[in-house]
Amino acid sequence: MKTLVWVEHDNASVKDATLSVVTAAAQLGEVHLLVAGSGCAAVAEAAKGIAGVGKVHLADDAAYANALAENVAPLIAGLMADHDAFLAPATTTGKNIAPRVAALLDVAQISDILSVEGPKTFTRPIYAGNAIATVESTDAKLVITVRGTAFAKADATGGAGSVEAVAAGADSGLSSFVGSEIAKSERPELTSAKVIVSGGRALKDADTFQATIFPLADKLGAAVGASRAAVDAGYVPNDYQVGQTGKIVAPEVYVAVGISGAIQHLAGMKDSKTIIAINKDEDAPIFQVADLGLVADLFNAVPELTGKL
């Protein structure tokens, strides 16, 4: 089986989410990558060095500069004539492109897979992760999105793939890139951080959230996350949200401060290696998944913990 993996990048470097998808694709068969962008030759050179990659298809054209699904999907659909499966990371971009590819190929998409059980058999979460479904496709072509936290990252070096240029298609004219506002932080990126400190609605307001959570995160070299309730209350921006409708994370250590543990939040972080919960309610659901739990007032416990680090 030949697999085609969408390489997520910024036209300069390969993003970590791609490495987990390569691991999943390797369990299906021969791995080919697609680098589509503008002025992205350096990305293709880096991608061919990923362990297990056989070939990198490079589509370098202004139409692909911002990974607009309306332009990228037809390119992928055309390449699928020589491939059996298309895989993309279950990121914002991946989840935008994959459904359009599936529609063009007239197949059912298999979303957010957690494991590869056979050539066309996979597991995926349902009911906010409270149940795991085993699904088998009967389609001739597979279109799959991969939950990055469920697969180990392939080595970024050590591969010996080749780069092959592919003809670019015309701009579809169906959409256009207007602009982007990208949050910048000196802290690690949330989905790739080894340590995350998250705060909940109990932090009261934005100033209290920052004064309580940020110093602890800085001491731990951690990324900062938040529950949906904290984001909805305006404590922090949307890109901090961890959960089913936010970012799915699986760090080495996850510190949940003042988070009750609603199903929506647990779906995004319960695969963390070690979960530490601080909450004054001893019956909070978060303690059911926590490896270490501290029943205490966070406004006393967190500053004390920060001071001792």
Steps between C-alpha positions, in 0.01 A plus 500: 500500500626846409415779739508875437558722803422872502800687643392784724753784486547876496685508166825482698493193723302181565262514796516227763144383430623350173743266675223317684308457175807345336508241781135413435550487124798267534271244662297492179779479245736710291508864611497789253473862611340801335656841555279767347581865552677800360878525516500179701794309349675504838201323654520224240874457568430465872203269440700253292721443802214378720555136592291259295415739216548371146403797286406864541265658246572874476235739369648849518257767384347822628157329502615281790668772706240497778376140474152597384301177487322608181834503318683217677223237495485465118877456494476219756206338326704485179797340678270241653482323163838351596439465875270290713467717810522870585590596855506844663550616857180575690595866528303802385659485156482122468136493600428768244666320209412133560117523473528678166737228374256232615216674318701525178582128522142414606615302805425511871762670714630326813570771754739533792637144502673372812649179360539292186350155552522374141528616136158665522418470869556775756392617844366848566338677797126562519279664764774748597747219545284303744488210254739374236350373175668252267412587142572326171486672163359337188611783270768446237685812620552607860486855633614522861579762761738398776495604865864592550507425872415134432810424291869542572681756287714362219866603509545825314837387367651179369276455199613479139199602297500672162326818388278500193338815364133479408306735277300761683135560426339836437361712780138388540384852579260358760677659794776748572737563788425831669734498800587332826557601859748257650552498874867507596637374828837419648344195664484161323222439247204337672465185288872415512586604857631240745348685796172692504343706777129562443258718690125493533211732575592500870778750418231775513630736230774561243734684740471229764555229238818666382630572851437143617564273200772678304767506777456125561519428127816710470667315787417165336585612145144405416237602248182661632157352434148566617159340526222605268328676789809714561526586131130581471532726805773694321789411730722396208474482117340209314833346400561409867197268513557132571211263438274338247433834330851628569840337474572133570815463708698217656799651683727325748343707780163676503418726795130582529438797730144581599359278227203284598551245225202528265484233228581763236830581672595142587466402134790730420750407771429163658776331297763708684768284660464653849201712603524722807178662622456784749141566602326581827204273412601147593214362288611676181504257202859601418620289794367187330765529228774670702815312599565753775229706663516787748179607671579859586421862426695573184562860608708367787640182346622632165700800628656276766591239239641766269707645781660165579601419143 
